[in-house]
Structures are given as structure tokens and as C-alpha cells.
Amino acid sequence: MQSLVLDIWKKTGKTIILITHSVEEALLLGERLLVMAPRPGRIHKEYQLPFAELGARADLREVKKHPDFAIKREEILGMIWDMEEEIMGRKEA
């Protein structure tokens, strides 16, 4: 399905808006990724990413092996976990 989304994007040049809870999927398919903060919902951080363009030309499994892919994934997951900890009162702001 991810390959299909990238194929449609590449062939049509149309903007595709995708909302997902999967950090890996967002990294893989998005050129622009917005990490939302909870309550009140707002944009916490914005990323400009190269992985969708790479995935449109290469095997998606190879894109996921890119060193920057893992670095961004861990950065975003850490950010989300920190926000969750803060909400739950387990971490000082």
C-alpha cells in the first residue's frame, strides 16, 4: 500500500495528506512531517524529509535501512514519549 501511495504521488504530482500514528510510515511517505502535541493540539515540530523521494525510486526496505531514517525515527519516538510522560505527570516540564 505504501508503494502504491508513492507511485500515485509520483505519477500525478498531486498533494496527498496522510494522517497516521505510525512514525515509520510517516517518515517513509512524507516529504513534510508534522509532529502534533496533545492538549491543546498544536504543531510541536516540523520536518522536511527526503525519504518519500528516495522511496519513489528505490525499494522501500532499502530506504528504511538509510542511517538518517533510523536517526529521525528515534528522535521522533523520543519526542512523543517525552510528551506522553509529561502528560502523565511522570516527568517535570
N, C-alpha and C positions, 0 to 999 in steps of 0.2 A: 504494500500500500504506500509506503514511503517513497519507493522508486516511482510509482505512478504519479504521486503528487509532484515530485521533482520534474518528471517528464512533462506533465501538463504545464507546469510553470515555465519550463524552458521553451516549449513549443509555442505557447501563447503569449508569453511576456506579461501576462496579467498578474496583478497583485492577488496573493492568496493570504487570507487571515486564518491562522490556525491557533486554537486555544487548546493547550494540553497541560497535564500535570506531570508529564514525563520530561525531565530535564534533558535526557539524551535525545529524545525525539525533537524537542525544541531546538537544540544545538544543531542537529543534523539537517533539519528542514528550513530553519530560519536564517534570513540574512540580517534581520533586525530582531533581537530578542529583548523583551521587556520582562523584568522580574517584578512582580507585584508584591507589595507589602500588605499585610492584613490590617483590617480595622483601624482606621478607615482605609479602604482600598486605594492605593496610590502607586505610582511607578517608583520603585525603590532603586533600580539600576537598569540602564540600557546598554546593550551590547551590539556592535556591528560584527557580523560573523562571516567567515569565508567558506564554511563547510557545505552549505547548500550548493554553491557554485562548484565546489570540488565533487560533490555527490552527483551532480548532473553529468559529470564527465567520467566518473570512476565508480568502482564497486563500493557500495555503502559500507561494507565491512572494512574496507581499507581506510575509508575516511574516519571511521571510529577508532582506528589504530593510530591516527595522527597524534603526536605528542601534545599539541595545543588543545586538541579535543578533550583529552583527559584532564588537562590543567583547568580548562574552563568548566568542565563538568564538576570537578571537585570544588572549585571556587563558588559556583552557584549553589551546590548542595550545602556547603558550609554556611553560606549566607542564609539559606532557607532554614536550616537547623537552628542557627543563632536567633532568627526571628521567632521561631516556634518556642525556643527556650525562654525568650523574653516575654512572650505572651503568657506562658505557663507560670511565670514568676520564678523560674529557676535560675535566671541569670540577671545580674544587675544591668540596667541600661547604660 
